[in-house]
Amino acid sequence: MERKTEKKIAVVTGASSGLGLAISKRLLANGFLVIGISRHPDKGEFDHKSFLPLKSDLSRPELVKKCSRRIRQEFDRLDLLINNAGTGFFGLHEGIDPDAIAQMINLNLTAPLILTSALLPLLRKAKGHIINISSITAKKPSPMGSAYAASKAGLLHFSNSLFEEVRKAGVKVSALCPDITITHFFDELSFGPSNNEKSYLTPETVAENLMAIVDQAEHGVVTELVIRPQIHSIARKKKKVDCKGHAE
C-alpha cells in the first residue's frame, strides 16, 4: 500500500553513520521524509518521526532490486535520490583480493546504477534530483587506490551522462566529489585525516554543500561539485597498507 505524504521524499543510502547520517539529518531539518538505507539501520541510534530506516546490503545486486521494489510499492513519487554508500580497499592492486574488488565495484558503482534505474520513474514523476557521492579520487590518479578511484570515476561519468539523458524530463543529476572527510571510513586504513582541522572536511560541511545544490536546482543544475579542504595533509598509521575502508 502506498504511503501518502505532502513532504518531499528522499532516499539516502549509507544513512546510518558518517556522511549519510549528516545528509539525512540536514534533509529532515529541511522538512523531507527520508528513507535511509543501510546494512545496520539501528547502529546510529537515530530516531525521527520522518526518518524511515530500510535494511539492505547494497553490495548484493539482488538485494538492491528487492529494496527498490519495496520503495516503489510504498511511494508513488521520489523527489531526491542520494547514492552515498561506499567502501574502499587500498594497496598495491595485485595485492587486493578479487572478491574485495567485486564488492567495492558492486557497492560503489553497480548499486547506484541499479537503484537509479529502478527509481527513475518515481523521480520523473516528481521532476526529482539524483545526487551521486563520488570522490576527489575520480578526478586524479590515485596510486594504491586505483580500483577505488575507478569505481568513483565511473560514478562521476554516469552522473554526467545521465543528466544529458534525463534533463528534458525535468530530472536533475549532480555529482559531489569531496576530498578527505573525517568519518569511520578511515578506521581500518593505513592513512587518514591529520590533526590539522583545515586538512579535512566534516560530514556536516559536505551535507551543507549538498543542500546548496538542492536549493539551487530550481534555477540551474550544479552537475559537478568538487569540495576540498584548505590544506593538504594526511596522517600515516602503523597499519598494513592493503586494508579496507568503512562500508555501509
C-alpha positions, 0 to 999 in steps of 0.5 A: 500500500502506498504511503501518502505524504505532502513532504518531499521524499528522499532516499539516502543510502549509507544513512546510518553513520558518517556522511549519510547520517549528516545528509539525512539529518540536514534533509529532515531539518529541511522538512523531507521524509527520508528513507535511509538505507543501510546494512545496520539501520539501528547502529546510529541510534537515530530516531525521527518521526520522518526518518524511515530506516530500510535494511539492505546490503547494497553490495548484493545486486539482488538485494538492491532490486528487492529494496527498490521494489519495496520503495516503489510499492510504498511511494508513488513519487521520489523527489531526491535520490542520494547514492552515498554508500561506499567502501574502499580497499587500498594497496598495491592492486595485485595485492587486493583480493578479487572478491574485495574488488567485486564488492567495492565495484558492486557497492560503489558503482553497480548499486547506484546504477541499479537503484537509479534505474529502478527509481527513475520513474518515481523521480520523473514523476516528481521532476526529482534530483539524483545526487551521486557521492563520488570522490576527489579520487575520480578526478586524479590518479590515485596510486594504491587506490586505483580500483577505488578511484575507478569505481568513483570515476565511473560514478562521476561519468554516469552522473554526467551522462545521465543528466544529458539523458534525463534533463528534458524530463525535468530530472536533475543529476549532480555529482559531489566529489569531496576530498578527505572527510573525517568519518569511520571510513578511515578506521581500518586504513593505513592513512587518514585525516591529520590533526590539522582541522583545515586538512579535512572536511566534516560530514556536516560541511559536505551535507551543507554543500549538498543542500546548496545544490538542492536549493539551487536546482530550481534555477540551474543544475550544479552537475559537478561539485568538487569540495576540498579542504584548505590544506593538504595533509594526511596522517600515516598509521602503523597499519598494513597498507592493503586494508579496507575502508568503512562500508555501509 
